[in-house]
């Protein structure tokens, strides 16, 4: 298993380079922010597997899509080489949340405890299948069994609370669901 270096663990994926547009290096930017317009709040971007720093000449909304241009790129061939590359920012650039809010990336690796104080495992990933976000909870050394669970992230129904200090999420979820 590869270990992430310190800089990589401080970065968060917020966008990808989409299809090129025109001949002067413009491209469609696929924002992964929610709402997608939040990408306009950031300014220090890194791109690709080597996390090279980039500056945007502009990011503008056109027909409900973001059209962007990286300052150093001026032709279609150069931007095509970056198609599908990941774009990151430092986690420290994200706005601070209230104590009742949490970023999805902070949930990954959290221990999940149900309302009966049973250890259900750790959050491995989060997916959205339409109706709600789903937490994939995988067994850990301390979990009560070896079951993988899919728990909908619905506050006040299944999600009771979270604790950064204890790195855990409290859920209203039975072992046999």
VMD Tcl script that builds the backbone (N, CA, C; Angstrom):
set m [mol new atoms 531]
animate dup $m
set s [atomselect $m all]
$s set {name element resname resid chain x y z} {
  {N N UNK 1 A 0.837 -1.181 0.000}
  {CA C UNK 1 A 0.000 0.000 0.000}
  {C C UNK 1 A 0.882 1.244 0.000}
  {N N UNK 2 A 0.587 2.180 -0.887}
  {CA C UNK 2 A 1.357 3.414 -0.949}
  {C C UNK 2 A 0.891 4.379 0.128}
  {N N UNK 3 A 1.839 5.039 0.768}
  {CA C UNK 3 A 1.494 6.062 1.740}
  {C C UNK 3 A 1.446 7.406 1.032}
  {N N UNK 4 A 0.504 8.232 1.451}
  {CA C UNK 4 A 0.420 9.579 0.901}
  {C C UNK 4 A 1.444 10.448 1.607}
  {N N UNK 5 A 2.067 11.358 0.839}
  {CA C UNK 5 A 2.950 12.283 1.513}
  {C C UNK 5 A 2.103 13.348 2.198}
  {N N UNK 6 A 2.738 14.167 3.033}
  {CA C UNK 6 A 1.992 15.139 3.837}
  {C C UNK 6 A 1.176 16.080 2.965}
  {N N UNK 7 A 1.752 16.580 1.862}
  {CA C UNK 7 A 1.025 17.514 1.011}
  {C C UNK 7 A -0.221 16.863 0.417}
  {N N UNK 8 A -0.112 15.615 -0.038}
  {CA C UNK 8 A -1.264 14.934 -0.626}
  {C C UNK 8 A -2.391 14.775 0.378}
  {N N UNK 9 A -2.071 14.510 1.641}
  {CA C UNK 9 A -3.125 14.329 2.634}
  {C C UNK 9 A -3.788 15.651 2.995}
  {N N UNK 10 A -3.157 16.765 2.656}
  {CA C UNK 10 A -3.736 18.082 2.922}
  {C C UNK 10 A -4.533 18.612 1.739}
  {N N UNK 11 A -4.595 17.852 0.640}
  {CA C UNK 11 A -5.309 18.292 -0.562}
  {C C UNK 11 A -6.656 17.602 -0.676}
  {N N UNK 12 A -7.569 18.285 -1.356}
  {CA C UNK 12 A -8.885 17.710 -1.606}
  {C C UNK 12 A -9.256 17.947 -3.064}
  {N N UNK 13 A -9.794 16.921 -3.682}
  {CA C UNK 13 A -10.226 16.979 -5.078}
  {C C UNK 13 A -11.475 17.845 -5.174}
  {N N UNK 14 A -11.445 18.874 -6.045}
  {CA C UNK 14 A -12.630 19.727 -6.194}
  {C C UNK 14 A -13.119 19.842 -7.634}
  {N N UNK 15 A -12.334 19.349 -8.599}
  {CA C UNK 15 A -12.749 19.483 -10.002}
  {C C UNK 15 A -11.911 18.564 -10.878}
  {N N UNK 16 A -12.359 18.418 -12.124}
  {CA C UNK 16 A -11.569 17.720 -13.132}
  {C C UNK 16 A -11.594 18.530 -14.422}
  {N N UNK 17 A -10.567 18.323 -15.227}
  {CA C UNK 17 A -10.489 18.975 -16.534}
  {C C UNK 17 A -11.371 18.187 -17.492}
  {N N UNK 18 A -12.322 18.884 -18.102}
  {CA C UNK 18 A -13.211 18.243 -19.063}
  {C C UNK 18 A -12.707 18.417 -20.485}
  {N N UNK 19 A -13.610 18.278 -21.398}
  {CA C UNK 19 A -13.333 18.369 -22.831}
  {C C UNK 19 A -12.820 19.763 -23.210}
  {N N UNK 20 A -11.911 19.808 -24.180}
  {CA C UNK 20 A -11.408 21.099 -24.654}
  {C C UNK 20 A -12.512 21.846 -25.396}
  {N N UNK 21 A -12.352 23.183 -25.461}
  {CA C UNK 21 A -13.332 24.035 -26.141}
  {C C UNK 21 A -12.557 25.053 -26.969}
  {N N UNK 22 A -12.742 25.025 -28.245}
  {CA C UNK 22 A -12.040 25.975 -29.105}
  {C C UNK 22 A -10.582 25.617 -29.302}
  {N N UNK 23 A -9.822 26.578 -29.838}
  {CA C UNK 23 A -8.423 26.325 -30.200}
  {C C UNK 23 A -7.410 27.024 -29.304}
  {N N UNK 24 A -7.873 27.835 -28.348}
  {CA C UNK 24 A -6.958 28.663 -27.559}
  {C C UNK 24 A -6.715 28.152 -26.142}
  {N N UNK 25 A -7.023 26.881 -25.885}
  {CA C UNK 25 A -6.726 26.298 -24.582}
  {C C UNK 25 A -7.863 26.334 -23.580}
  {N N UNK 26 A -9.039 26.743 -24.001}
  {CA C UNK 26 A -10.186 26.719 -23.093}
  {C C UNK 26 A -10.662 25.279 -22.910}
  {N N UNK 27 A -11.350 25.042 -21.798}
  {CA C UNK 27 A -11.893 23.708 -21.538}
  {C C UNK 27 A -13.096 23.816 -20.613}
  {N N UNK 28 A -13.876 22.736 -20.594}
  {CA C UNK 28 A -14.995 22.646 -19.664}
  {C C UNK 28 A -14.454 22.121 -18.339}
  {N N UNK 29 A -14.737 22.841 -17.278}
  {CA C UNK 29 A -14.292 22.478 -15.936}
  {C C UNK 29 A -15.435 21.758 -15.226}
  {N N UNK 30 A -15.183 20.558 -14.757}
  {CA C UNK 30 A -16.197 19.775 -14.043}
  {C C UNK 30 A -16.033 20.002 -12.545}
  {N N UNK 31 A -16.841 20.901 -11.989}
  {CA C UNK 31 A -16.770 21.208 -10.561}
  {C C UNK 31 A -17.404 20.087 -9.750}
  {N N UNK 32 A -16.701 19.648 -8.714}
  {CA C UNK 32 A -17.219 18.631 -7.804}
  {C C UNK 32 A -17.722 19.262 -6.504}
  {N N UNK 33 A -17.721 20.597 -6.461}
  {CA C UNK 33 A -18.193 21.317 -5.282}
  {C C UNK 33 A -19.714 21.245 -5.193}
  {N N UNK 34 A -20.228 21.423 -4.002}
  {CA C UNK 34 A -21.680 21.446 -3.800}
  {C C UNK 34 A -22.025 22.640 -2.930}
  {N N UNK 35 A -22.625 23.677 -3.519}
  {CA C UNK 35 A -23.024 23.790 -4.920}
  {C C UNK 35 A -21.801 23.994 -5.818}
  {N N UNK 36 A -21.969 23.665 -7.079}
  {CA C UNK 36 A -20.836 23.676 -8.015}
  {C C UNK 36 A -20.186 25.050 -8.143}
  {N N UNK 37 A -20.947 26.125 -7.900}
  {CA C UNK 37 A -20.422 27.489 -7.996}
  {C C UNK 37 A -19.377 27.793 -6.923}
  {N N UNK 38 A -19.308 26.979 -5.877}
  {CA C UNK 38 A -18.318 27.208 -4.822}
  {C C UNK 38 A -16.888 27.158 -5.342}
  {N N UNK 39 A -16.688 26.564 -6.489}
  {CA C UNK 39 A -15.334 26.520 -7.054}
  {C C UNK 39 A -14.788 27.925 -7.299}
  {N N UNK 40 A -15.677 28.880 -7.480}
  {CA C UNK 40 A -15.271 30.265 -7.724}
  {C C UNK 40 A -14.681 30.917 -6.475}
  {N N UNK 41 A -14.811 30.294 -5.318}
  {CA C UNK 41 A -14.310 30.851 -4.059}
  {C C UNK 41 A -12.832 30.549 -3.807}
  {N N UNK 42 A -12.209 29.744 -4.645}
  {CA C UNK 42 A -10.838 29.301 -4.398}
  {C C UNK 42 A -9.875 29.902 -5.412}
  {N N UNK 43 A -8.595 29.963 -5.020}
  {CA C UNK 43 A -7.629 30.572 -5.934}
  {C C UNK 43 A -6.311 29.812 -6.054}
  {N N UNK 44 A -6.004 28.937 -5.139}
  {CA C UNK 44 A -4.728 28.210 -5.175}
  {C C UNK 44 A -4.968 26.761 -5.570}
  {N N UNK 45 A -4.797 26.481 -6.854}
  {CA C UNK 45 A -5.123 25.163 -7.395}
  {C C UNK 45 A -3.868 24.361 -7.715}
  {N N UNK 46 A -4.005 23.045 -7.628}
  {CA C UNK 46 A -2.948 22.122 -8.048}
  {C C UNK 46 A -3.593 21.121 -8.989}
  {N N UNK 47 A -2.791 20.610 -9.942}
  {CA C UNK 47 A -3.359 19.726 -10.959}
  {C C UNK 47 A -2.516 18.479 -11.141}
  {N N UNK 48 A -3.200 17.380 -11.446}
  {CA C UNK 48 A -2.543 16.153 -11.869}
  {C C UNK 48 A -1.862 15.378 -10.767}
  {N N UNK 49 A -1.225 14.282 -11.161}
  {CA C UNK 49 A -0.604 13.389 -10.179}
  {C C UNK 49 A 0.590 14.015 -9.456}
  {N N UNK 50 A 1.224 15.026 -10.069}
  {CA C UNK 50 A 2.380 15.664 -9.433}
  {C C UNK 50 A 1.992 16.920 -8.667}
  {N N UNK 51 A 0.689 17.243 -8.664}
  {CA C UNK 51 A 0.136 18.377 -7.907}
  {C C UNK 51 A 0.849 19.690 -8.248}
  {N N UNK 52 A 0.981 19.923 -9.555}
  {CA C UNK 52 A 1.615 21.146 -10.054}
  {C C UNK 52 A 0.685 22.333 -9.817}
  {N N UNK 53 A 1.220 23.439 -9.318}
  {CA C UNK 53 A 0.421 24.650 -9.097}
  {C C UNK 53 A 0.000 25.247 -10.430}
  {N N UNK 54 A -1.260 25.684 -10.498}
  {CA C UNK 54 A -1.767 26.343 -11.707}
  {C C UNK 54 A -2.561 27.578 -11.306}
  {N N UNK 55 A -2.670 28.499 -12.241}
  {CA C UNK 55 A -3.511 29.694 -12.080}
  {C C UNK 55 A -4.513 29.694 -13.216}
  {N N UNK 56 A -5.743 30.030 -12.890}
  {CA C UNK 56 A -6.762 30.167 -13.918}
  {C C UNK 56 A -6.790 31.598 -14.409}
  {N N UNK 57 A -6.797 31.750 -15.724}
  {CA C UNK 57 A -7.012 33.069 -16.313}
  {C C UNK 57 A -8.452 33.480 -16.027}
  {N N UNK 58 A -9.354 32.497 -16.142}
  {CA C UNK 58 A -10.756 32.719 -15.773}
  {C C UNK 58 A -11.478 31.389 -15.619}
  {N N UNK 59 A -12.555 31.458 -14.855}
  {CA C UNK 59 A -13.545 30.380 -14.745}
  {C C UNK 59 A -14.880 31.093 -14.863}
  {N N UNK 60 A -15.618 30.783 -15.921}
  {CA C UNK 60 A -16.903 31.475 -16.101}
  {C C UNK 60 A -18.007 30.471 -16.405}
  {N N UNK 61 A -19.202 30.827 -15.988}
  {CA C UNK 61 A -20.360 29.976 -16.214}
  {C C UNK 61 A -20.974 30.329 -17.558}
  {N N UNK 62 A -21.152 29.328 -18.414}
  {CA C UNK 62 A -21.732 29.526 -19.740}
  {C C UNK 62 A -22.681 28.369 -20.028}
  {N N UNK 63 A -23.965 28.681 -20.202}
  {CA C UNK 63 A -24.976 27.640 -20.456}
  {C C UNK 63 A -24.935 26.527 -19.406}
  {N N UNK 64 A -24.858 26.931 -18.141}
  {CA C UNK 64 A -24.864 26.015 -17.007}
  {C C UNK 64 A -23.625 25.111 -16.942}
  {N N UNK 65 A -22.555 25.478 -17.648}
  {CA C UNK 65 A -21.284 24.748 -17.593}
  {C C UNK 65 A -20.175 25.759 -17.340}
  {N N UNK 66 A -19.122 25.309 -16.674}
  {CA C UNK 66 A -17.973 26.179 -16.462}
  {C C UNK 66 A -17.011 26.056 -17.633}
  {N N UNK 67 A -16.668 27.194 -18.210}
  {CA C UNK 67 A -15.630 27.270 -19.236}
  {C C UNK 67 A -14.440 27.941 -18.563}
  {N N UNK 68 A -13.256 27.348 -18.712}
  {CA C UNK 68 A -12.085 27.817 -17.992}
  {C C UNK 68 A -10.871 27.866 -18.892}
  {N N UNK 69 A -9.880 28.616 -18.405}
  {CA C UNK 69 A -8.602 28.683 -19.115}
  {C C UNK 69 A -7.497 28.797 -18.081}
  {N N UNK 70 A -6.506 27.934 -18.213}
  {CA C UNK 70 A -5.325 27.978 -17.356}
  {C C UNK 70 A -4.349 28.963 -17.980}
  {N N UNK 71 A -3.805 29.851 -17.166}
  {CA C UNK 71 A -2.947 30.937 -17.648}
  {C C UNK 71 A -1.816 30.461 -18.553}
  {N N UNK 72 A -1.128 29.389 -18.186}
  {CA C UNK 72 A 0.054 28.935 -18.936}
  {C C UNK 72 A -0.280 28.195 -20.227}
  {N N UNK 73 A -1.542 27.920 -20.484}
  {CA C UNK 73 A -1.917 27.104 -21.649}
  {C C UNK 73 A -2.611 27.970 -22.685}
  {N N UNK 74 A -2.115 27.881 -23.933}
  {CA C UNK 74 A -2.682 28.759 -24.963}
  {C C UNK 74 A -3.115 28.031 -26.228}
  {N N UNK 75 A -3.041 26.698 -26.240}
  {CA C UNK 75 A -3.554 26.021 -27.434}
  {C C UNK 75 A -4.243 24.705 -27.084}
  {N N UNK 76 A -5.036 24.247 -28.026}
  {CA C UNK 76 A -5.893 23.089 -27.818}
  {C C UNK 76 A -5.088 21.815 -27.550}
  {N N UNK 77 A -3.936 21.660 -28.176}
  {CA C UNK 77 A -3.135 20.447 -27.982}
  {C C UNK 77 A -2.649 20.323 -26.538}
  {N N UNK 78 A -2.241 21.448 -25.944}
  {CA C UNK 78 A -1.762 21.412 -24.559}
  {C C UNK 78 A -2.880 21.082 -23.576}
  {N N UNK 79 A -4.063 21.641 -23.783}
  {CA C UNK 79 A -5.158 21.362 -22.843}
  {C C UNK 79 A -5.678 19.942 -23.022}
  {N N UNK 80 A -5.633 19.418 -24.237}
  {CA C UNK 80 A -6.084 18.033 -24.455}
  {C C UNK 80 A -5.235 17.043 -23.661}
  {N N UNK 81 A -3.962 17.364 -23.435}
  {CA C UNK 81 A -3.084 16.497 -22.643}
  {C C UNK 81 A -3.529 16.426 -21.181}
  {N N UNK 82 A -4.300 17.420 -20.745}
  {CA C UNK 82 A -4.753 17.467 -19.352}
  {C C UNK 82 A -6.188 16.971 -19.159}
  {N N UNK 83 A -6.849 16.565 -20.246}
  {CA C UNK 83 A -8.231 16.092 -20.137}
  {C C UNK 83 A -8.328 14.983 -19.087}
  {N N UNK 84 A -9.309 15.099 -18.223}
  {CA C UNK 84 A -9.601 14.170 -17.120}
  {C C UNK 84 A -8.646 14.272 -15.936}
  {N N UNK 85 A -7.706 15.216 -15.966}
  {CA C UNK 85 A -6.815 15.388 -14.812}
  {C C UNK 85 A -7.600 15.960 -13.631}
  {N N UNK 86 A -7.166 15.625 -12.440}
  {CA C UNK 86 A -7.796 16.096 -11.208}
  {C C UNK 86 A -7.242 17.453 -10.807}
  {N N UNK 87 A -8.113 18.279 -10.224}
  {CA C UNK 87 A -7.730 19.599 -9.730}
  {C C UNK 87 A -8.021 19.635 -8.233}
  {N N UNK 88 A -7.036 20.096 -7.464}
  {CA C UNK 88 A -7.111 20.067 -6.008}
  {C C UNK 88 A -6.945 21.460 -5.413}
  {N N UNK 89 A -7.381 21.591 -4.156}
  {CA C UNK 89 A -7.041 22.736 -3.318}
  {C C UNK 89 A -6.582 22.178 -1.974}
  {N N UNK 90 A -5.972 23.035 -1.152}
  {CA C UNK 90 A -5.625 22.619 0.206}
  {C C UNK 90 A -6.894 22.613 1.049}
  {N N UNK 91 A -7.017 21.626 1.913}
  {CA C UNK 91 A -8.179 21.543 2.804}
  {C C UNK 91 A -8.321 22.801 3.650}
  {N N UNK 92 A -7.202 23.443 3.961}
  {CA C UNK 92 A -7.238 24.651 4.792}
  {C C UNK 92 A -7.973 25.805 4.112}
  {N N UNK 93 A -8.174 25.727 2.794}
  {CA C UNK 93 A -8.912 26.773 2.080}
  {C C UNK 93 A -10.425 26.622 2.205}
  {N N UNK 94 A -10.884 25.476 2.654}
  {CA C UNK 94 A -12.325 25.261 2.797}
  {C C UNK 94 A -12.866 26.127 3.929}
  {N N UNK 95 A -14.091 26.620 3.782}
  {CA C UNK 95 A -14.668 27.428 4.860}
  {C C UNK 95 A -14.884 26.595 6.121}
  {N N UNK 96 A -14.784 27.257 7.265}
  {CA C UNK 96 A -15.030 26.584 8.528}
  {C C UNK 96 A -16.522 26.286 8.656}
  {N N UNK 97 A -16.841 25.139 9.210}
  {CA C UNK 97 A -18.236 24.720 9.354}
  {C C UNK 97 A -18.697 24.874 10.799}
  {N N UNK 98 A -20.001 24.901 10.978}
  {CA C UNK 98 A -20.549 24.906 12.336}
  {C C UNK 98 A -20.315 23.528 12.953}
  {N N UNK 99 A -20.518 23.416 14.244}
  {CA C UNK 99 A -20.266 22.142 14.931}
  {C C UNK 99 A -21.218 21.037 14.480}
  {N N UNK 100 A -22.338 21.393 13.868}
  {CA C UNK 100 A -23.297 20.386 13.403}
  {C C UNK 100 A -23.051 19.962 11.959}
  {N N UNK 101 A -22.103 20.617 11.282}
  {CA C UNK 101 A -21.805 20.299 9.884}
  {C C UNK 101 A -20.496 19.521 9.799}
  {N N UNK 102 A -20.336 18.818 8.682}
  {CA C UNK 102 A -19.109 18.050 8.476}
  {C C UNK 102 A -18.859 17.908 6.975}
  {N N UNK 103 A -17.593 17.957 6.590}
  {CA C UNK 103 A -17.224 17.694 5.199}
  {C C UNK 103 A -17.182 16.188 4.981}
  {N N UNK 104 A -17.586 15.750 3.787}
  {CA C UNK 104 A -17.595 14.318 3.484}
  {C C UNK 104 A -16.208 13.713 3.664}
  {N N UNK 105 A -15.156 14.415 3.249}
  {CA C UNK 105 A -13.816 13.830 3.367}
  {C C UNK 105 A -13.430 13.581 4.827}
  {N N UNK 106 A -14.043 14.315 5.762}
  {CA C UNK 106 A -13.760 14.084 7.182}
  {C C UNK 106 A -14.469 12.838 7.717}
  {N N UNK 107 A -15.506 12.389 7.023}
  {CA C UNK 107 A -16.218 11.177 7.445}
  {C C UNK 107 A -15.423 9.904 7.152}
  {N N UNK 108 A -14.643 9.938 6.069}
  {CA C UNK 108 A -13.885 8.743 5.682}
  {C C UNK 108 A -12.936 8.356 6.819}
  {N N UNK 109 A -13.019 7.099 7.234}
  {CA C UNK 109 A -12.173 6.605 8.316}
  {C C UNK 109 A -12.793 6.742 9.702}
  {N N UNK 110 A -13.950 7.427 9.800}
  {CA C UNK 110 A -14.611 7.562 11.100}
  {C C UNK 110 A -15.211 6.233 11.540}
  {N N UNK 111 A -15.129 5.994 12.827}
  {CA C UNK 111 A -15.745 4.821 13.436}
  {C C UNK 111 A -17.256 5.068 13.506}
  {N N UNK 112 A -18.054 4.037 13.254}
  {CA C UNK 112 A -19.511 4.152 13.302}
  {C C UNK 112 A -20.027 3.329 14.484}
  {N N UNK 113 A -20.739 4.017 15.375}
  {CA C UNK 113 A -21.312 3.395 16.566}
  {C C UNK 113 A -22.822 3.575 16.497}
  {N N UNK 114 A -23.577 2.511 16.766}
  {CA C UNK 114 A -25.032 2.680 16.742}
  {C C UNK 114 A -25.543 3.125 18.112}
  {N N UNK 115 A -26.838 3.410 18.180}
  {CA C UNK 115 A -27.430 3.950 19.407}
  {C C UNK 115 A -27.406 2.953 20.571}
  {N N UNK 116 A -27.075 1.695 20.295}
  {CA C UNK 116 A -26.929 0.680 21.354}
  {C C UNK 116 A -25.459 0.498 21.739}
  {N N UNK 117 A -24.623 1.457 21.307}
  {CA C UNK 117 A -23.189 1.474 21.606}
  {C C UNK 117 A -22.449 0.275 21.017}
  {N N UNK 118 A -22.899 -0.187 19.852}
  {CA C UNK 118 A -22.241 -1.287 19.154}
  {C C UNK 118 A -21.374 -0.718 18.030}
  {N N UNK 119 A -20.123 -1.150 17.987}
  {CA C UNK 119 A -19.181 -0.701 16.957}
  {C C UNK 119 A -19.511 -1.417 15.648}
  {N N UNK 120 A -19.876 -0.642 14.628}
  {CA C UNK 120 A -20.293 -1.225 13.347}
  {C C UNK 120 A -19.180 -1.231 12.304}
  {N N UNK 121 A -18.070 -0.563 12.582}
  {CA C UNK 121 A -16.964 -0.506 11.634}
  {C C UNK 121 A -16.568 0.927 11.334}
  {N N UNK 122 A -15.920 1.126 10.180}
  {CA C UNK 122 A -15.464 2.462 9.785}
  {C C UNK 122 A -16.018 2.822 8.406}
  {N N UNK 123 A -16.180 4.117 8.195}
  {CA C UNK 123 A -16.685 4.598 6.908}
  {C C UNK 123 A -15.566 4.488 5.886}
  {N N UNK 124 A -15.810 3.711 4.856}
  {CA C UNK 124 A -14.813 3.481 3.808}
  {C C UNK 124 A -15.011 4.435 2.635}
  {N N UNK 125 A -16.270 4.679 2.271}
  {CA C UNK 125 A -16.548 5.579 1.148}
  {C C UNK 125 A -17.967 6.107 1.247}
  {N N UNK 126 A -18.243 7.135 0.449}
  {CA C UNK 126 A -19.571 7.742 0.384}
  {C C UNK 126 A -19.970 7.810 -1.077}
  {N N UNK 127 A -21.173 7.337 -1.366}
  {CA C UNK 127 A -21.684 7.367 -2.739}
  {C C UNK 127 A -23.071 7.975 -2.744}
  {N N UNK 128 A -23.478 8.456 -3.908}
  {CA C UNK 128 A -24.834 8.967 -4.052}
  {C C UNK 128 A -25.505 8.204 -5.173}
  {N N UNK 129 A -26.578 7.534 -4.835}
  {CA C UNK 129 A -27.324 6.749 -5.816}
  {C C UNK 129 A -28.652 7.405 -6.158}
  {N N UNK 130 A -28.793 8.688 -5.871}
  {CA C UNK 130 A -29.996 9.421 -6.251}
  {C C UNK 130 A -30.792 9.948 -5.086}
  {N N UNK 131 A -31.308 9.077 -4.244}
  {CA C UNK 131 A -32.194 9.512 -3.163}
  {C C UNK 131 A -31.429 10.201 -2.033}
  {N N UNK 132 A -30.254 9.679 -1.690}
  {CA C UNK 132 A -29.446 10.276 -0.624}
  {C C UNK 132 A -28.015 9.764 -0.738}
  {N N UNK 133 A -27.132 10.384 0.041}
  {CA C UNK 133 A -25.765 9.889 0.114}
  {C C UNK 133 A -25.760 8.629 0.973}
  {N N UNK 134 A -24.940 7.660 0.575}
  {CA C UNK 134 A -24.874 6.372 1.263}
  {C C UNK 134 A -23.464 6.160 1.806}
  {N N UNK 135 A -23.377 5.857 3.097}
  {CA C UNK 135 A -22.101 5.554 3.731}
  {C C UNK 135 A -21.835 4.057 3.614}
  {N N UNK 136 A -20.671 3.711 3.089}
  {CA C UNK 136 A -20.262 2.303 3.081}
  {C C UNK 136 A -19.413 2.091 4.329}
  {N N UNK 137 A -19.941 1.289 5.249}
  {CA C UNK 137 A -19.273 1.029 6.520}
  {C C UNK 137 A -18.684 -0.379 6.468}
  {N N UNK 138 A -17.362 -0.444 6.562}
  {CA C UNK 138 A -16.655 -1.726 6.489}
  {C C UNK 138 A -16.207 -2.151 7.882}
  {N N UNK 139 A -16.091 -3.459 8.098}
  {CA C UNK 139 A -15.679 -3.941 9.420}
  {C C UNK 139 A -14.267 -3.477 9.782}
  {N N UNK 140 A -14.047 -3.328 11.072}
  {CA C UNK 140 A -12.723 -2.985 11.594}
  {C C UNK 140 A -12.351 -4.026 12.649}
  {N N UNK 141 A -11.160 -3.903 13.227}
  {CA C UNK 141 A -10.714 -4.853 14.252}
  {C C UNK 141 A -11.652 -4.857 15.455}
  {N N UNK 142 A -12.242 -3.696 15.749}
  {CA C UNK 142 A -13.074 -3.595 16.953}
  {C C UNK 142 A -14.574 -3.721 16.683}
  {N N UNK 143 A -14.974 -3.913 15.418}
  {CA C UNK 143 A -16.414 -3.990 15.127}
  {C C UNK 143 A -17.008 -5.311 15.618}
  {N N UNK 144 A -18.315 -5.293 15.862}
  {CA C UNK 144 A -18.994 -6.457 16.446}
  {C C UNK 144 A -19.093 -7.649 15.496}
  {N N UNK 145 A -18.974 -7.405 14.195}
  {CA C UNK 145 A -19.030 -8.497 13.221}
  {C C UNK 145 A -18.241 -8.109 11.971}
  {N N UNK 146 A -18.319 -8.921 10.943}
  {CA C UNK 146 A -17.574 -8.661 9.708}
  {C C UNK 146 A -18.475 -8.230 8.561}
  {N N UNK 147 A -19.605 -7.632 8.879}
  {CA C UNK 147 A -20.565 -7.207 7.858}
  {C C UNK 147 A -20.204 -5.844 7.270}
  {N N UNK 148 A -20.413 -5.712 5.962}
  {CA C UNK 148 A -20.347 -4.406 5.298}
  {C C UNK 148 A -21.764 -3.854 5.313}
  {N N UNK 149 A -21.892 -2.594 5.702}
  {CA C UNK 149 A -23.219 -1.979 5.781}
  {C C UNK 149 A -23.286 -0.739 4.901}
  {N N UNK 150 A -24.449 -0.510 4.322}
  {CA C UNK 150 A -24.722 0.701 3.558}
  {C C UNK 150 A -25.772 1.480 4.336}
  {N N UNK 151 A -25.374 2.651 4.844}
  {CA C UNK 151 A -26.252 3.445 5.702}
  {C C UNK 151 A -26.546 4.776 5.024}
  {N N UNK 152 A -27.820 5.103 4.806}
  {CA C UNK 152 A -28.157 6.401 4.201}
  {C C UNK 152 A -27.765 7.543 5.139}
  {N N UNK 153 A -27.150 8.579 4.572}
  {CA C UNK 153 A -26.801 9.748 5.387}
  {C C UNK 153 A -28.010 10.680 5.400}
  {N N UNK 154 A -28.917 10.405 6.337}
  {CA C UNK 154 A -30.110 11.238 6.505}
  {C C UNK 154 A -30.118 11.691 7.958}
  {N N UNK 155 A -29.820 12.997 8.151}
  {CA C UNK 155 A -29.761 13.558 9.498}
  {C C UNK 155 A -31.108 13.428 10.185}
  {N N UNK 156 A -31.042 13.237 11.481}
  {CA C UNK 156 A -32.208 13.145 12.362}
  {C C UNK 156 A -33.066 11.911 12.097}
  {N N UNK 157 A -32.721 11.123 11.108}
  {CA C UNK 157 A -33.412 9.849 10.904}
  {C C UNK 157 A -32.440 8.708 11.224}
  {N N UNK 158 A -31.302 8.683 10.538}
  {CA C UNK 158 A -30.299 7.643 10.779}
  {C C UNK 158 A -29.017 8.203 11.391}
  {N N UNK 159 A -28.712 9.456 11.106}
  {CA C UNK 159 A -27.485 10.069 11.614}
  {C C UNK 159 A -27.832 10.884 12.853}
  {N N UNK 160 A -27.295 10.480 13.999}
  {CA C UNK 160 A -27.606 11.165 15.250}
  {C C UNK 160 A -26.619 12.300 15.501}
  {N N UNK 161 A -25.320 11.999 15.456}
  {CA C UNK 161 A -24.306 13.026 15.713}
  {C C UNK 161 A -22.939 12.535 15.241}
  {N N UNK 162 A -21.974 13.456 15.268}
  {CA C UNK 162 A -20.591 13.092 14.963}
  {C C UNK 162 A -19.677 13.789 15.960}
  {N N UNK 163 A -18.488 13.239 16.126}
  {CA C UNK 163 A -17.504 13.829 17.023}
  {C C UNK 163 A -16.135 13.792 16.357}
  {N N UNK 164 A -15.584 14.990 16.093}
  {CA C UNK 164 A -14.223 15.059 15.555}
  {C C UNK 164 A -13.232 14.526 16.588}
  {N N UNK 165 A -13.450 14.894 17.855}
  {CA C UNK 165 A -12.519 14.523 18.919}
  {C C UNK 165 A -12.398 13.006 19.056}
  {N N UNK 166 A -13.522 12.316 18.975}
  {CA C UNK 166 A -13.523 10.863 19.124}
  {C C UNK 166 A -13.485 10.138 17.786}
  {N N UNK 167 A -13.485 10.889 16.689}
  {CA C UNK 167 A -13.462 10.347 15.335}
  {C C UNK 167 A -14.551 9.286 15.140}
  {N N UNK 168 A -15.789 9.663 15.537}
  {CA C UNK 168 A -16.874 8.697 15.386}
  {C C UNK 168 A -18.183 9.359 14.962}
  {N N UNK 169 A -19.014 8.538 14.360}
  {CA C UNK 169 A -20.343 8.930 13.907}
  {C C UNK 169 A -21.334 8.032 14.640}
  {N N UNK 170 A -22.333 8.650 15.264}
  {CA C UNK 170 A -23.361 7.896 15.982}
  {C C UNK 170 A -24.576 7.780 15.072}
  {N N UNK 171 A -25.052 6.542 14.886}
  {CA C UNK 171 A -26.167 6.298 13.963}
  {C C UNK 171 A -27.298 5.542 14.662}
  {N N UNK 172 A -28.495 5.728 14.148}
  {CA C UNK 172 A -29.651 4.951 14.588}
  {C C UNK 172 A -29.844 3.846 13.551}
  {N N UNK 173 A -29.115 2.753 13.753}
  {CA C UNK 173 A -29.076 1.683 12.754}
  {C C UNK 173 A -28.843 0.361 13.469}
  {N N UNK 174 A -29.706 -0.582 13.253}
  {CA C UNK 174 A -29.583 -1.886 13.902}
  {C C UNK 174 A -28.561 -2.758 13.163}
  {N N UNK 175 A -27.984 -3.695 13.870}
  {CA C UNK 175 A -27.006 -4.598 13.260}
  {C C UNK 175 A -27.610 -5.437 12.145}
  {N N UNK 176 A -28.883 -5.758 12.241}
  {CA C UNK 176 A -29.494 -6.654 11.254}
  {C C UNK 176 A -30.238 -5.927 10.131}
  {N N UNK 177 A -30.050 -4.615 10.006}
  {CA C UNK 177 A -30.673 -3.882 8.883}
  {C C UNK 177 A -30.025 -4.303 7.590}
}
mol reanalyze $m
mol bondsrecalc $m
mol representation Tube
mol addrep $m
